[in-house]
Amino acid sequence: MEVKVVNITGKETGAKVQLPESVFGITPSDHAIYLDVKQYLANQRQGTHKSKQRNEIAGSTRKLYKQKGTGGARAGSIKSPLFNGGGRVFGPQPRDYSFKLNKKLKSLARKSALSYKAIDNSVVVLEDFTFDNIKTKNYINLVNALNLAGEKTLLVLPAQNNNIYLSSRNIQKAKVTTADQLNTYDVLNAGKLLLTADSLKTLEEAFAK
């Protein structure tokens, strides 16, 4: 698939790049995407939830009232789950939600997500660029020039660039990442995928390994 290269003002440079078929032209695997996104979201969970069981509640161990003759149900402890302020039965305990996935499956999931973007014509290739200083206005101008204002965008850089990253950080629907940090969830979550010419090469090399 051939894509025209544009500059940061949104004008065509006259150059064209070929999106590698091995990365952007595969038959997408929905199940691989599901597993990879599931793992990504699971890894975001802290798992620090905790409720107290009856043996952890601070309270008297005295029997509340005599066993028989009250007309009510028998009760032995104020810490019983039946009472307000008592322990909780089978409540949440701290746990680790992460699980393992094979590298080949994760690679297939990322390539599937990228292929979906190519199918939807949601890939924009930019001429390599940088910002001279850190200003949110720089990134807003870039998004406006590409007619993507109000749309979720994911810009993939070949390497870390603080001027670009920090300029985008205060924009709600904009995200900047590097080619080696690209994940399936971010690709699918974005409306448009913005790639630079160098990041395209980096991606091709990474998936060729």
C-alpha positions as CSV (number, residue, x, y, z in Angstrom):
1,M,0.0,0.0,0.0
2,E,1.4,3.4,-1.1
3,V,1.0,6.5,1.1
4,K,1.8,10.1,0.3
5,V,4.2,11.8,2.6
6,V,3.1,15.2,4.1
7,N,5.0,17.8,6.1
8,I,3.9,19.4,9.4
9,T,2.0,22.1,7.6
10,G,-0.2,19.4,6.0
11,K,1.2,19.8,2.5
12,E,2.3,17.0,0.3
13,T,6.0,16.7,-0.2
14,G,5.8,14.8,-3.5
15,A,7.4,11.7,-1.9
16,K,5.6,8.4,-1.5
17,V,6.3,5.5,0.8
18,Q,5.3,1.9,0.6
19,L,3.7,0.5,3.8
20,P,5.4,-2.9,4.2
21,E,3.0,-5.8,3.5
22,S,4.6,-7.9,6.3
23,V,3.4,-5.3,8.9
24,F,0.5,-3.4,7.4
25,G,-0.9,-6.0,5.0
26,I,-1.5,-9.2,6.9
27,T,-4.8,-10.9,7.6
28,P,-5.7,-9.5,11.0
29,S,-6.2,-11.9,13.9
30,D,-9.0,-10.7,16.1
31,H,-8.3,-13.2,18.8
32,A,-4.6,-12.2,19.1
33,I,-5.8,-8.6,19.4
34,Y,-8.3,-9.5,22.1
35,L,-5.6,-11.3,24.2
36,D,-3.0,-8.6,23.8
37,V,-5.5,-5.8,24.8
38,K,-6.8,-7.9,27.7
39,Q,-3.2,-8.3,28.9
40,Y,-2.5,-4.6,28.5
41,L,-5.6,-3.6,30.5
42,A,-4.8,-6.2,33.2
43,N,-1.3,-4.8,33.6
44,Q,-2.8,-1.4,34.3
45,R,-4.6,-2.7,37.4
46,Q,-2.9,-2.2,40.7
47,G,-4.7,-5.1,42.4
48,T,-4.5,-3.5,45.8
49,H,-8.2,-3.9,46.6
50,K,-8.8,-5.4,50.1
51,S,-11.8,-6.0,52.4
52,K,-11.6,-7.3,56.0
53,Q,-12.7,-10.7,56.9
54,R,-14.3,-11.4,60.3
55,N,-11.0,-12.3,61.9
56,E,-9.6,-8.9,60.9
57,I,-12.4,-6.7,62.3
58,A,-11.6,-4.8,65.6
59,G,-14.5,-5.6,67.9
60,S,-15.7,-7.4,71.0
61,T,-15.7,-11.2,71.1
62,R,-18.5,-11.2,73.7
63,K,-21.6,-13.1,72.9
64,L,-24.3,-10.5,72.1
65,Y,-27.1,-12.0,74.1
66,K,-28.1,-15.4,75.5
67,Q,-28.5,-18.3,73.1
68,K,-32.1,-19.2,73.7
69,G,-35.3,-17.5,74.7
70,T,-35.0,-14.1,72.9
71,G,-37.2,-15.1,69.9
72,G,-34.4,-13.9,67.6
73,A,-31.8,-15.7,65.7
74,R,-28.8,-16.9,67.7
75,A,-25.8,-14.7,67.4
76,G,-22.3,-15.2,68.8
77,S,-20.2,-12.2,67.5
78,I,-20.6,-8.6,66.5
79,K,-18.0,-9.3,63.8
80,S,-20.3,-11.7,62.0
81,P,-20.9,-10.8,58.3
82,L,-24.6,-10.6,59.0
83,F,-24.2,-7.4,61.0
84,N,-23.5,-3.9,59.9
85,G,-19.8,-3.3,60.4
86,G,-19.0,-7.0,60.4
87,G,-16.5,-8.8,58.2
88,R,-17.1,-9.4,54.5
89,V,-17.5,-12.9,53.1
90,F,-15.3,-13.8,50.1
91,G,-14.3,-10.1,49.7
92,P,-11.6,-8.9,47.4
93,Q,-8.0,-9.6,48.3
94,P,-4.8,-8.1,46.9
95,R,-3.8,-10.0,43.7
96,D,-1.7,-9.7,40.6
97,Y,-3.8,-9.6,37.4
98,S,-0.9,-9.9,34.9
99,F,-0.6,-12.9,32.8
100,K,2.0,-14.2,30.2
101,L,1.6,-14.0,26.4
102,N,4.1,-15.4,23.9
103,K,6.2,-12.8,22.0
104,K,5.0,-14.1,18.6
105,L,1.3,-13.7,19.6
106,K,2.0,-10.1,20.8
107,S,3.8,-9.4,17.6
108,L,0.9,-10.8,15.5
109,A,-1.6,-8.6,17.6
110,R,0.4,-5.4,16.9
111,K,0.7,-6.2,13.2
112,S,-3.1,-7.0,13.1
113,A,-3.9,-3.7,14.7
114,L,-1.6,-1.8,12.2
115,S,-3.2,-3.7,9.3
116,Y,-6.7,-2.6,10.4
117,K,-5.5,1.0,10.4
118,A,-4.1,0.5,6.9
119,I,-7.4,-1.0,5.7
120,D,-9.3,1.9,7.2
121,N,-6.9,4.4,5.5
122,S,-6.1,5.8,8.9
123,V,-2.4,5.9,8.5
124,V,-0.7,9.3,7.9
125,V,3.0,9.4,7.0
126,L,4.9,12.6,8.0
127,E,8.2,14.0,6.9
128,D,10.7,13.6,9.7
129,F,10.5,16.7,12.0
130,T,11.2,18.2,15.4
131,F,10.2,21.2,17.4
132,D,12.6,23.9,18.4
133,N,11.0,24.4,21.8
134,I,8.4,22.9,24.1
135,K,5.1,24.5,23.3
136,T,1.6,23.0,23.3
137,K,0.8,25.4,20.5
138,N,3.3,23.6,18.2
139,Y,1.5,20.3,18.5
140,I,-1.9,21.9,18.2
141,N,-0.8,23.6,14.9
142,L,0.4,20.2,13.6
143,V,-2.9,18.5,14.4
144,N,-4.9,21.4,12.8
145,A,-2.7,21.4,9.7
146,L,-3.6,17.7,9.2
147,N,-7.3,18.4,9.8
148,L,-7.4,16.1,12.8
149,A,-8.6,18.5,15.4
150,G,-10.8,16.8,17.9
151,E,-9.8,13.3,16.7
152,K,-7.7,10.9,18.7
153,T,-4.2,10.7,17.3
154,L,-1.2,8.5,18.0
155,L,2.2,9.8,16.8
156,V,4.9,7.2,16.5
157,L,8.5,8.5,16.6
158,P,11.6,6.5,15.8
159,A,13.2,7.6,19.1
160,Q,12.4,9.7,22.2
161,N,12.0,13.4,21.4
162,N,11.2,15.5,24.5
163,N,10.3,18.6,22.6
164,I,7.5,16.8,20.7
165,Y,6.4,14.6,23.6
166,L,6.2,17.4,26.1
167,S,4.4,19.6,23.6
168,S,1.7,17.0,23.2
169,R,1.2,16.0,26.8
170,N,-1.4,18.6,27.7
171,I,-3.7,17.7,24.7
172,Q,-6.4,15.3,25.8
173,K,-6.8,13.3,22.5
174,A,-3.1,13.3,21.5
175,K,-0.6,10.6,22.4
176,V,3.1,10.3,21.4
177,T,5.1,7.1,21.7
178,T,8.2,5.6,20.2
179,A,8.3,2.7,17.7
180,D,9.8,0.3,20.3
181,Q,7.0,1.2,22.8
182,L,4.1,0.8,20.4
183,N,1.3,-1.4,21.7
184,T,-1.9,-2.9,20.3
185,Y,-4.3,-0.9,22.6
186,D,-2.9,2.5,21.7
187,V,-3.0,1.7,18.0
188,L,-6.7,0.7,18.1
189,N,-7.7,3.4,20.5
190,A,-6.4,6.1,18.1
191,G,-8.5,7.4,15.3
192,K,-5.5,8.3,13.2
193,L,-2.0,6.7,13.3
194,L,0.7,9.3,12.5
195,L,4.1,7.8,11.5
196,T,7.3,9.6,10.5
197,A,9.4,8.2,7.6
198,D,12.1,7.0,10.1
199,S,9.6,5.4,12.5
200,L,8.2,3.4,9.6
201,K,11.6,2.0,8.9
202,T,12.1,1.3,12.6
203,L,8.8,-0.6,12.8
204,E,9.7,-2.7,9.7
205,E,13.1,-3.6,11.2
206,A,11.5,-4.5,14.6
207,F,8.9,-6.8,13.1
208,A,11.5,-8.4,10.8
209,K,13.4,-9.9,13.9
